[in-house]
């Protein structure tokens, strides 16, 4: 019992959010569609195609990426989001990972996807890390 409590305390101590995680590139297929490291990004996709946005994250801290604003339902649809932890060095607790958000481009035009990195149970604050992705949807290939 004491070992479990000690392990939980150690995980909590190692799980402080510290600096927000850096953002990593958005992708469409296998080639980068936008460079997202410490800047906002442009994502281009054809109508009907799926595209992904990958962001550094650390689920052990309770923080995660979430949509900060509603999506323009005429331009893009959120399909899924998946967290994958990076391999942790042996004996290390609380290593980070990546969240991959998958969307479908619906109709030609432009919109934005605004994400925030925060704990879901805490109220939104202006201090939350934000990432803005400008999305340009081109007509479907003929």
Sine and cosine of phi, psi and omega as CSV:
sin_phi,cos_phi,sin_psi,cos_psi,sin_omega,cos_omega
0.00,0.00,-0.74,0.67,0.00,-1.00
-0.89,0.45,-0.57,0.82,0.01,-1.00
-0.90,0.43,-0.62,0.78,0.01,-1.00
-0.91,0.41,-0.71,0.70,0.01,-1.00
-0.88,0.47,-0.69,0.72,0.02,-1.00
-0.88,0.47,-0.68,0.73,0.01,-1.00
-0.89,0.46,-0.67,0.75,0.03,-1.00
-0.90,0.44,-0.65,0.76,0.03,-1.00
-0.90,0.44,-0.66,0.75,0.01,-1.00
-0.91,0.42,-0.65,0.76,0.03,-1.00
-0.90,0.43,-0.64,0.77,0.01,-1.00
-0.91,0.42,-0.66,0.75,0.00,-1.00
-0.91,0.42,-0.58,0.81,-0.02,-1.00
-0.99,0.13,-0.13,0.99,-0.16,-0.99
-0.97,-0.24,0.40,0.92,0.05,-1.00
-0.94,0.33,0.59,-0.81,-0.10,-1.00
-0.93,0.37,-0.51,0.86,-0.01,-1.00
0.82,0.57,-0.61,-0.79,0.06,-1.00
-0.94,0.33,0.57,-0.82,0.05,-1.00
-0.89,0.45,0.51,-0.86,-0.03,-1.00
-0.93,0.37,0.53,-0.85,0.06,-1.00
-0.94,0.35,0.50,-0.87,0.07,-1.00
-0.99,0.13,0.48,-0.88,0.03,-1.00
-0.88,-0.47,0.22,-0.98,-0.16,-0.99
-0.87,0.50,0.56,-0.83,0.20,-0.98
-0.98,0.21,0.49,-0.87,-0.04,-1.00
-0.75,-0.66,0.52,-0.85,0.18,-0.98
-0.80,-0.60,0.91,-0.42,-0.11,-0.99
0.91,0.42,-0.77,-0.64,-0.03,-1.00
-0.97,-0.25,-0.10,1.00,-0.02,-1.00
-0.95,-0.30,0.58,-0.81,-0.01,-1.00
-0.88,0.47,0.71,-0.70,0.06,-1.00
-0.98,-0.18,-0.32,0.95,-0.02,-1.00
-0.34,-0.94,0.55,-0.84,0.07,-1.00
-0.99,-0.13,0.89,-0.46,-0.14,-0.99
-0.94,-0.34,0.09,1.00,-0.04,-1.00
-0.93,0.36,0.94,-0.33,0.09,-1.00
0.86,0.51,0.42,0.91,0.10,-1.00
-0.46,-0.89,0.29,-0.96,0.05,-1.00
-0.98,0.19,0.28,-0.96,-0.22,-0.97
-0.72,-0.70,0.44,-0.90,0.11,-0.99
-0.96,-0.29,0.76,-0.65,0.06,-1.00
-0.87,-0.49,0.77,-0.64,0.04,-1.00
-0.89,-0.46,0.70,-0.72,-0.02,-1.00
-0.51,-0.86,0.38,-0.92,0.09,-1.00
-1.00,0.03,0.55,-0.83,0.06,-1.00
-0.82,0.58,0.73,-0.68,-0.02,-1.00
1.00,-0.06,-0.27,0.96,-0.04,-1.00
-1.00,0.02,0.45,-0.89,0.12,-0.99
-1.00,-0.03,0.50,-0.87,0.13,-0.99
-0.61,-0.79,0.39,-0.92,-0.03,-1.00
-0.84,-0.54,0.46,-0.89,0.14,-0.99
-0.83,-0.56,0.82,-0.57,0.02,-1.00
-0.95,-0.33,0.70,-0.71,-0.03,-1.00
-0.71,-0.71,0.66,-0.75,0.09,-1.00
-0.90,0.44,0.60,-0.80,-0.06,-1.00
-0.41,-0.91,0.26,-0.97,0.09,-1.00
-0.58,-0.81,1.00,-0.07,-0.08,-1.00
-0.90,0.44,-0.39,0.92,-0.03,-1.00
-0.93,0.37,-0.27,0.96,0.00,-1.00
-1.00,0.01,-0.17,0.99,-0.09,-1.00
1.00,-0.01,-0.21,0.98,0.03,-1.00
-0.99,0.14,0.54,-0.84,0.09,-1.00
-0.41,-0.91,0.29,-0.96,0.07,-1.00
-0.99,0.11,0.62,-0.78,0.06,-1.00
-0.55,-0.84,0.32,-0.95,0.06,-1.00
-0.93,0.36,0.78,-0.62,0.00,-1.00
-1.00,0.04,-0.47,0.88,0.00,-1.00
-0.75,-0.66,0.32,-0.95,0.07,-1.00
-0.91,0.41,0.53,-0.85,0.07,-1.00
-0.99,0.16,0.46,-0.89,0.15,-0.99
-0.97,0.22,0.98,-0.17,-0.11,-0.99
-0.91,0.42,-0.19,0.98,0.07,-1.00
-1.00,0.09,-0.29,0.96,-0.08,-1.00
-0.94,-0.35,-0.68,0.73,-0.07,-1.00
-0.65,-0.76,0.45,-0.89,0.07,-1.00
-0.77,-0.64,0.70,-0.72,0.08,-1.00
-0.98,0.18,0.82,-0.58,0.00,-1.00
-0.99,-0.15,-0.73,0.69,-0.04,-1.00
-0.21,-0.98,0.31,-0.95,0.16,-0.99
-0.64,-0.77,0.66,-0.75,-0.10,-0.99
-0.72,-0.70,0.70,-0.72,0.09,-1.00
-0.98,-0.22,0.74,-0.67,0.08,-1.00
-0.79,-0.62,0.86,-0.52,0.00,-1.00
-0.97,0.25,0.61,-0.79,0.13,-0.99
-0.94,0.34,0.47,-0.88,0.08,-1.00
-0.87,0.49,0.78,-0.63,-0.01,-1.00
-1.00,-0.03,0.65,-0.76,0.12,-0.99
-0.85,0.52,0.51,-0.86,-0.05,-1.00
-0.81,0.59,0.77,-0.63,0.04,-1.00
0.99,0.12,-0.04,1.00,-0.02,-1.00
-1.00,-0.08,0.76,-0.65,0.01,-1.00
-0.96,-0.28,0.59,-0.81,0.14,-0.99
1.00,0.05,0.46,0.89,0.02,-1.00
-0.96,0.29,0.40,-0.92,-0.05,-1.00
-1.00,0.10,-0.24,-0.97,-0.01,-1.00
-0.18,-0.98,-0.46,-0.89,-0.02,-1.00
-0.69,-0.72,0.60,-0.80,0.17,-0.99
-0.97,-0.26,0.77,-0.64,0.06,-1.00
-0.93,-0.38,0.88,-0.47,0.01,-1.00
-0.97,-0.24,0.80,-0.60,-0.01,-1.00
-0.93,-0.36,0.73,-0.68,-0.01,-1.00
-0.78,-0.62,0.32,-0.95,0.14,-0.99
-0.90,-0.44,0.76,-0.65,0.11,-0.99
-0.98,0.22,0.78,-0.63,-0.11,-0.99
-0.98,-0.22,-0.78,0.63,-0.10,-0.99
-0.59,-0.81,0.50,-0.86,0.00,-1.00
-0.84,0.55,0.59,-0.80,0.01,-1.00
0.60,-0.80,-0.17,-0.98,-0.01,-1.00
-0.80,-0.60,0.54,-0.84,0.04,-1.00
-0.40,-0.92,0.01,-1.00,0.08,-1.00
-0.81,-0.58,0.47,-0.88,0.18,-0.98
-0.88,-0.48,0.88,-0.48,-0.02,-1.00
-0.94,-0.35,0.83,-0.55,-0.02,-1.00
-0.90,-0.43,0.46,-0.89,0.12,-0.99
-0.72,-0.70,0.54,-0.84,-0.02,-1.00
-0.96,-0.29,0.95,-0.32,-0.09,-1.00
-0.35,-0.94,0.10,-1.00,0.12,-0.99
-1.00,0.07,0.78,-0.62,-0.10,-1.00
-0.86,0.51,-0.48,0.88,-0.06,-1.00
-1.00,0.07,-0.14,0.99,0.01,-1.00
-1.00,-0.08,0.53,-0.85,0.02,-1.00
-0.91,0.42,0.51,-0.86,0.03,-1.00
-0.86,0.50,0.63,-0.77,0.05,-1.00
-0.76,-0.65,0.34,-0.94,0.04,-1.00
-0.96,0.28,-0.24,0.97,-0.01,-1.00
-0.99,0.14,-0.18,0.98,-0.02,-1.00
-0.89,0.45,0.60,-0.80,0.07,-1.00
-0.93,0.36,0.72,-0.69,-0.01,-1.00
-0.85,-0.53,0.51,-0.86,0.11,-0.99
-0.73,-0.68,0.76,-0.65,-0.01,-1.00
-0.90,-0.43,0.77,-0.63,0.04,-1.00
-0.88,-0.48,0.86,-0.51,0.10,-1.00
-1.00,0.07,0.77,-0.64,-0.05,-1.00
-0.91,-0.41,0.82,-0.58,0.07,-1.00
-0.92,-0.40,0.90,-0.43,0.00,-1.00
-0.98,-0.18,0.84,-0.55,0.01,-1.00
-1.00,-0.10,0.37,-0.93,0.06,-1.00
-0.83,0.55,0.48,-0.88,0.01,-1.00
-0.89,0.46,0.53,-0.85,0.03,-1.00
-0.91,0.41,0.62,-0.79,-0.05,-1.00
-1.00,-0.08,0.00,0.00,0.00,0.00
